[in-house]
């Protein structure tokens, strides 16, 4: 996941992921307004702390860009276990929920905000494999619902 912020001196971009990213780290060194934070975004307290740190660093939030990924098992619904389903829902939906829950109040405070979420094309053109199509459709619907309460200017 990554988040775009605007600081007083220009764009401030913070990349966020649950794993260390060596490739992203090299890209950060080449761009002075870009940083990276390793954070487990499935834990509410971690996300709250992340946003506190980012506001200190960047000042405000303009855009939240959700680039989640994890399809789990691509199988017929009867072949997907409860645990596999829960893993996909947590990774792809809970992460968007927690990020938006923290970003939206800050966007409203600044009277501006945009949320963009990437999802698999299977959300619009189902492939007959439960986890992929279901989570992609949910990402799109959830983002549209959340952004319906934001500014459309």
N, C-alpha and C positions, 0 to 999 in steps of 0.2 A: 504494500500500500504506500501511497505517497500523498502528501498534503502540500498545497501551494499556499504560501502566506505572503503578504506584502508588508515589508518593513518600511521604516521611514526613509531608508537609503536605497530602496529598490526591492526587487523581488527576493523573497526569502523562501527557499524551498527546503522542506524537510521530508526525507524518505524514511518510512517506518516499515519494519518487518520483524517477524519473530525470530529470524536467523541472522547471523552475521553475514554481511555481504561484501566480500573482498572486491569484486568488480565495481560495485557501486562506490566503495571507498576510494578507489582510484579516480573515479569520475568527480567525486567531491573535491579532491585536491585541486582539480583544474578549475573549479568554479567557486568563487569566494562566498556567494550567497546560498550555497547548498550544503546541507548537513544530513547526517543519517543517525537514526536512533533505533537500537534494537529494543523491541518491546513486545511482550505477549499481549496482543490487543483483544484477547478473549477474557481478560481479567479486568473488571470495571475499574478497580483502584489504579491499575497500571495505566489505563487510558486517561483517567483524570489527571494523574501525575504528568503524563506525556503532554497534555494540553497546557498544564501550568508551565512546564518548561518551555514549550514552544511560544507561548504568549510572552514570556520573559525574553526570549531570544528574538522574536519577530514582531511583536506588538499587536498584531491582529490576524484574523483569518479571512481570506477572500474566497478560497476554493478548497473543497475537500474532494480529492480524487481517490475513489475506492477501486483498487485493482486487485481483487481477491482471486484466489485460484485454489482449486481443490475439488475435484469432482467425485472423489471416492470411487466406489465400484460402479462401473457402467454396465448395468445388468437389468433384466426384467425385475419389476417390483417385488415379486415373490422370492427373488434371490438376494435381496438386500436385507441385511440384519438391522435390528433396531440400533445397535451401536454404530454401524456404518452410516446409517441415516443421520443419527445425532451428530456424528463427526462432521459430516458435510454441512448440516444446518448451522452448527456452531461456527465453523470456519467461514462460511460464505454469508451468513445472515447476521449472526450475533456480532461479528466484527463490524459490519456496516452499522448496525444498531448502536453499538457503543461509541463508535467514532462520530456518528451523526448526533447522538445524544449530547456529546461534549462540544461539538462544533456549532450546532444550530443556535444555542443561546448567545455565543460569541458573535455569530453572524448577525443575529437580530440586534444585538447591542450596537453594532456598527452600521446597521440599516443596509447591509449588503451581504450577499453570500450565494455561492453556487455549489451544488453537489453533483458530481459525475461518478457514475459507477459502471465499470466494465463487466459484462456478463457474456457467457457463451452464446453463440448464435442459436443454439438449441432451445433457448428460451422463447424464440420467435418461430422457430421451425423445429418442433419436437422430433427427436430421433428415435423415440420408442424405448429409451433407456432412462429409467426413473430419475436417478439422482441428477444427471446432467441437465435434463430439460426442466425439472422441477425447481432446482436451485437457481438456474438462470432466469426463469420466469419470475421467481420470487425476488431476486435482486432488482430487476427492472421495476416491478410493481412497488416494492418497498421504497426505492429511491424516488419514484414519482409521487408516492404518498407523502414522504418526508418533505420533498421540495415544494409540494403544494402549499405549505405553510410559510414558504420563504418569499422573497421579493422577486418579482418578474420583470423588473426594469432593466 
